[in-house]
């Protein structure tokens, strides 16, 4: 995982389609029983053991802190710790996801924590937009996903499965001839990941600013096998507010058998950029860090607030940013300065 942000390419870069399609920078067995409505501590692992979600000690933010400390930029370095010291998701880079996953799960295990991972390699990914790429065909994806699952082994992990893949079916961006294959691959991926004894899987369902009517996602999620997953994820790499996203999640949950959900709060502290400009999703100015990662949510349907998009990673080459998924320290500092109180 230490190589993640150094080796990010278009294969794992993040972005989204249009105004609110927020993709994605760029995820444990049953928890210990608690009284009804009580959530575990922010980092209680999937097994209910003490601990937290894993913090990458060599993230781009952590490396930037060390560099600025050496350069005497102590004020900026201290500010950036607000990102560097939080757990963020791992987006495995390259054709072989195993090295990044093993590094994350090994580090997490040493500290009694849980790794958050993102599987983002579906064929025809992102409809040719900033995060275009993905596996070259279904057979390759099955091999890649198998390597992803094998690398987790018996470690506790929370997996976000294929950001944007279902919403891009619903909005028509993904051509119709690929729909059935995608449903099948997602269903198989859930089943494969759930063979690992301590893994939770959340199938991505976009965000409330993208597919406004949550009911349009119901049948696609079911066809993709959400019944076998632990739930669905929302707001990955987007900026919708906590309350808006939670209300949407509850509405969607009611249509898919009461499934639980997780949500990305990495950059939603100021909500979405006002207006309806086509690039409102891409490095919007004035945004801020949101609720820190925790599974103490106070909501029986909401399993965790997560930082799935790694704050400071660019959405793409817009507003002066680098390529999607590349570290942008100036933008990161802006997120800190505008952070949710």
Secondary structure, 3 states (H helix, E strand, C coil): CCCHHHHCCCCCCCCCCCCCCCCCCCCCCCCCCCCCCCCCCCCCCCCCCCCCECCCCCCHHHHHHHHHHHCCCHHHHHHHHHHHCCCCCEECCCCCCHHHHHHHHHHHHHCCCEEEEEECCCCCEHHHCCCCECCCCHHHHHHHHHHHHHHHCCCCEEEEECCCHHHHHHCCCCCHHHHHHHHHHHHHHHHHHCCCCCEEEEEECCCCCCCCCHHHHHHHHHHCCHHHCCEEEECCCCCCCHHHHHHHHHHHHCCCCCCEEEEECCCECCCCCCCCCCCCCCCCCCCECCCCCECCCCCCCEEEEECCCCCCECCCCCCCCCCCCCECHHHHHHHHHCCCC
